[in-house]
Amino acid sequence: MNDYGVLTAPDTLHIERLLPGPIERVWQYLTDSDKRATWLAAGNVEQKVGGKVEHTFRNSELSPERDIPPPKYASCAGDVPMLGKVTACEPLRLLSYIWNAGSPEESEVSFELAPQDDKVKLTVTHRRLTNANERLSVAGGWHTHLNILRDRLEGKTPEGFWKTHTRLEAEYAQRLAG
């Protein structure tokens, strides 16, 4: 499985990871605030259609390296809140929600889980990414966050978010060009 995300439509990023199971454990890392805070963002996710999504990102704290954002992302230092609304929820299989609800960058993200032998295939699909800079940021961001999730599930220490994201965003600029 290739770790890199691909555009499946001009505004849709698709990225997959094969993670250690069981599926119940991976679902907890998607839905439990404390577990999600170790790889993505803390905050409540009401597991029902129409439920509220509250995320607080602390990307500099996702690794012991505690790196700081590059100047381009200076506004992402410290706590970064994001609100959303659940659009689909099928426990242990599918969770979708509006990302950045009410903002000009409003989009939708879906997490799909499927058993694959003793592992779990996680598919993240991020739709309605309306401009190239947003697609690059989101591609680098999901790639980095999912690497951190895999490291956490495997008991490894993840690399610093911003150092990794900066490198991956540059790689995605080449991969997604054209």
N, C-alpha and C positions, 0 to 999 in steps of 0.2 A: 504494500500500500504506500503510495506516494504521500508524503506529508504536506505537499503544497496544495493550496486551494486553486480552483479553476473557475473561470467565469462560464456558467452554463447558459447565460443570457447576458445582454449588455449591462443589466443592473443586478445580477445575481451571482453571488460567490458561493461555491460549494466546497467544503473541506471535510476530510474524514480522518479519524484516528481509530486504531485498534488498541483497546485499553484492557488492562486486567479486570476480570469480573469479580464477583458476579454482577449481573445487571442491576440488582437492587442497590448495590454499593455505588455504582456510577450514577444512578438516579438520585441518590442522596447528595452527591456532589453537584448536581444540577439544581436541586430544590432546597436543600438545607443551607441557611444563611452562613453558619459557621464553616461548613465544609466548602461552600462556594467562595467564601472570602479568601481561602487559601490559594485559589487559582484565577478567580475572575473578579467578583465583587460581593460584598456583604449586602444583606437586605432581604426583605420578605418577598416571597412569590406566592400568591394565593393560587392554589392548584385547582382552578375552575375557570371555565370560559368567562371572560369579563373581569376576572380577578386582577387586583393591583399587583404591579411589579415595582419594587423599589430597590435600586442598586446604588451602592456607594463604592466607587472604585478607589483603590489605594495601590496603584500599580507599582509604585516605588517600594512597597512593603511586601511584595509577593515572593521575594527572595532575601536571604540574609545579606546580599550585596547592597540592598537599599540604594540602588542607583537613582539618579535624578533624570527627569525628562530633558530631552534636547530643547533648544530654544523654540523650535517649531511647536512643541507641545508644552510650553511653559505653563499654560493655563490648566494643565492636567496634573500639576504638583498638588500633593495633599489630597483631601477628600473631593471626589468628583461625583455628584449625584446624577442619577438618571431614572426617569419614570417610564413605566410602560403599562400595557394591559394584555392579559392572557387571551390569545385567540384560539388556542387548541390545547387540550390537556388529556392525554391518555396515559395514566401512570405506567411507568416502566417501558413506555414505547415512544411517546411524542410529547414535546412541550414547545409551544410557539407563542411568541408575544411581540407586541409592538415595542420597538427599541427607540428611545429618545422621543417618547410621545409628546406631541404638541410643539416640537421644534422643527425648524426648516429641514433638519436631517432625519426626520422620522422615517423609520424603515421597519422591517419585520425579520426576526430571527427564529429559526426552528431547530430543535435538537431532536434527532431521531436515534433511538437505541435499537440494536438488533443483536441477538446472541450469535457468536461465531466461534464454534468449538468452545474452549474454556475462556474465551475473551468476549469483549463487547465492542461492536462496531458503533462508534458515535459519528453521526453525520450532522454537520452544522450547515444550514443553508441560510444565507443572509440576503434578503430581497430588498428591492427598491433603493439601491445605492445609486444615486442619481448623477454623481460626477466622478471624474477620474481620481481626484485627490482623496475623496471619501473611500473609493474602492481600494486604493493603495493602503490607506490607514487601516481600514477594516481587515483587509487580507493579512497585513503584517500583525495586526492585533489578535485576530483569531488564531493565527499560526502560533504566535507566542503564548497566548493563554492556553491553548490546547497542549502545547509542549509542557507547560507548567503543570497542567492537570495530569498528564501522563506521568511526569516525574513524581508528583505527589502520590499517585496511585501505586507507583512502583517503589516508593520509599526512598526516592532520590532527592537531592537538594537541587532546586531549579536555578538556572542562571538568572541574572538580573533582567527584569522585564524590558527596561528602556534600551539597554545595550543590545539585546536580542531583537527587539522591535525595529530599531534603527537599521540594523543589518538586513533584516527580512524585508522591510519596506523598500529598501534599495533593490533587493533581488526581485520583488514583485513589480517594481517599475519596469524592469526588463521583461519579466515573464508575461505581464498583462498588457504590454505595449502593442498597439496595432489593433 
